[in-house]
Amino acid sequence: MRGILLAGGTGSRLWPITRAVSKQLMPVFDKPMIYYPLATLISAGIREILVITTPEDQAPFQRLLGDGTQLGLAIGYAVQPQPAGIAQAFTIGAEFIGDQSVALILGDNMEFDDDGTVLSIEEKPARPKSTYVVPGLYFYDNRVVDIAGKLTPSARGELEITAVNEEYRRAGELNVTVLDRGTAWLDTGTFSSLVQAAEFVRVIEERQGLKIGCIEEAAWRAGFIDDDRLKSLAEPLLKSGYGSYLVNLLTSPSGRLPGQEHRG
């Protein structure tokens, strides 16, 4: 399975800040916003990842993440010329996806039965049929490329991800998984919500002593990099304290998960 991380859009709800920097590069406490979805893909075992950005923002993402080899990843880049809908990611990334299945990470309101089969999908409903929303993480088989390629723009001129999901629903092949209790989904689309998200991360990290969305730790725990590589990634980051956390994973008995052996 390959992964697509859609980091386009104008971030207009955060203007004037995002006139100068991509929303996904904004800090959420101690790391750039893009680290959080990237860590999610890594934790799902995905190593080949396409980052889709605006033309203007691609260079800063490349400077931050490089080609991913330092994390045991293969990161490529593509451009979304204009924000034309989430589903556009599959047409932009068609060559990258190839014949593989794909995960897309980025709400919609959904109704489903006890087996997780989706009964209906309604975007931004006035009267929701359920209390569940899609947090922006989708897993598709390879047919999604063909489905997205046949979509026509909606009334707002976008290729809607809801339309993709509706095709799978009609075929009886759209299923959902309810995230476990303790999972948090945080909006970062306004000034207030961005601050609230950063404060949430700060409180959790300081009280539990564990970082959220740490891509180096995620790659290490996934077995993509060994102990020596993690240490080398930590060294330039020691002054900020971020690197000290990574080193502590190697030296503290509580750093390794049960069954996780030394790799170096």
N, C-alpha and C positions, 0 to 999 in steps of 0.2 A: 504494500500500500504506500502511496505517495501522499504528501500533504501540501495544501495551498494555504498560505497565510495572506489574507486580503488586507492590505494596509493602504488603500487608496482613499479617495474622498477628500473633501475640502476642510472638514472639521469646522464648518462655519459657526457652529454653536459655541465655539471657543475662540472666535475672533475677538481681539486682534492678535492673541498669542499665536494661533496656528496659521497666521499669515506668514510667519517666519520659520516655523518648525512643524513638522508633521505631528498630528495628534498622537500617533503611535510611538513617537519618540519622546513624548512628554514623560516626566518622572511620575511614577506612582510609588511614593516613599523612596526606596533606595535603588530603584532600577527602572529602566525605560519600560513604558507600557508594553511594547512588543515582546518583552521577555516572558510575560505571563502566558499568552497563547502559544508562544514557541515552546515553552516548558511543557505545556499540555500535550503538544504533538510529540515531543521527545518521550514523554512518559507513556504515550501510547505505542511506543516502539517504532516511530516513523523517523527515518533518517534522510530521505530525499524530500526536500522542501522547496517550494517555489514561493518567493515573496513578491507580491504584486503591489506596486507603488504608483504614485503619480510621477510624471516625467521629472518634475522639479525635485522630488524628494528621494529619488533612487540613490544618489551618491551618499547621503548620510547613512542610509541603511547599509550600504555596502561597506562603508567605513566602520560601522559598529559591528557587523556580523561577519564580514568577509565571505569566503566561500564555504564556511562552516567546518573546514577540516580540523580546526583546533578543537572542535566538539565531537569529532567523529561523524559529522554530517556532510551532506552534499547540498548546499544552498545555492539556488539559482534565482535570477531576478527577471521580472517582466513588468511592462508598463501598462497601466490603465489610463488611456489618454483623457477620458472624461468619465466621471462617475455615472455609469449607466446600469447600475444594479448589481447585486451580489452574484447572481447567476452568470454574469459576464465573466467571472473568474474562470469558468469552465471552457469558454471559447478562447479566452486569452491563453489559458494553460493547456489547451488540447494536446499540443505536441509534447509538453512535459508529462502529461498524464499517460500518453501512449496507450498501452493495452492494460494498464493497471487500474485497480480500484483507487479511490481518492478520499481523503478527509479534507474538509474545508472548515476553517475556524474563523470566526469573527468576534423587540421580539415579536413575533407571530404568536397567535393564540391557538392552541390545539385542543381537540377533544379526542379521547381515546378510550378503548374498553379495558377490561381487567387484564387482557393478554398483551396490552401495549400496542394493539393495532389502531392506527389513526382512523377516526371516523369522519372528521372534518377539519379543515384548516381555514382560519379566517384572520386576515391581517388587520391589526388595529381595530378590533370590533368595538362598537358602542356598548354592546351587552355581551360580554364573553360567556361562552358555554362552559368554560372550565376556568380553574385558577392557575393553569400551567402555561408557561411560555417557553419558547425556544431560546436558549442562551447564546446561540451562534456557533454551535459545533455540529457538523454534519458529516456523515460517512455514507459514501455512495459506491455502487459498482460502476464498471466502466461505461454503462449505458448513459450515464449522466452527460457525457460529452455530446452525444447525439441529441439527447433531450434538450439540452441548453441551446444547441445550434439551431433548433427548429422553433424556438420561442420567438414571439413578436413582442415588441415593447408594450408595456402597460400604458394606462392613461397618463401616467407621470413620466413616460419616456424611458422606463427602465426594464431590464430583464429581471423579473422577480424570482427570488428563490422560492417563494410560495408556489409559483407556477410549476417549478421543477418538482417540488414535493407533492403537488397535486397529481402529477402524472404517475408517480409511484403509488399514491393513495388509490387512484382509480384501478390500478392493477392489483390492489390488495397487498402491496409489498412495502408499505411505509410503516415502520415501527418506531416507537420511542422508548427511551430508557429514562426513568425518573432518577435524577441524581440523588445520591444518598443524603440523609440528614447530616447536617454539618457542612454541606457544600454551600458556598456563597457565590452569588452572581452579583456583580457590582456595575452599575452604570457609570460611565466616565464621560458623558456627553455634555455636561454643564460644568461651570466653574465650581459650584457647590459639591456636585457629586464626585468630581475629580479629587477635591480635598478630602471628602468623606472616605473615598476608596483608599487614599494614601494613609489616612488615620487608621482605618481598619487593618491594613497590612502592618502598620507600625505596632499596633497593640498586639496582634497575634504573634508577630515575630519576637517582640520583646518579652512577652509573657511565656511563650513556649520555647524560645531559643531556637526556633526553626525558621528558615526562610521560605517564603512563598514565591514561586515563579523564578527560582534560581536555575538558569539554564545549564550552568556548569555542574551543579549537583545532579540535575535530572539526567544529563548525559552520562555522568559517572555511575549513577545508580542503574541506568539502563544497560551498562556494560559497553557503551560506545567509546569511552576513554578509560585509561587505567589510572592508578594512583599517581604515577609520575607525571602524567599529563595534567591531572587535576592540580597538583602542587605547582606546576609551571604556570598554569592559568591563574593561580592564587597570588603568586609573588608580586606582580605589578599592581595588585589591588589591595595590598596590605595597609596602606595609609588610610584608606577609607573605612577599614573594618570589614569590608565585604570579603577581602582575601583572607582575613583571619578566620572568618567563618568556614571558608573552604578548607583551610589547613586543619581546623579543629575536627572536620569530618574524618580526616585521616588519623588524627592522634587521639581522639576521645573514644572511649569504649562505646559511647552512645551514638557515635557518628555512623556506624555501620548498622544496617538492618539485619535482622536474624537471617543467617544463611549467606550473607554477603561476604565473600572472601577477599583477602588482600590481592590486588592486581597491580603488578608493577614490573 
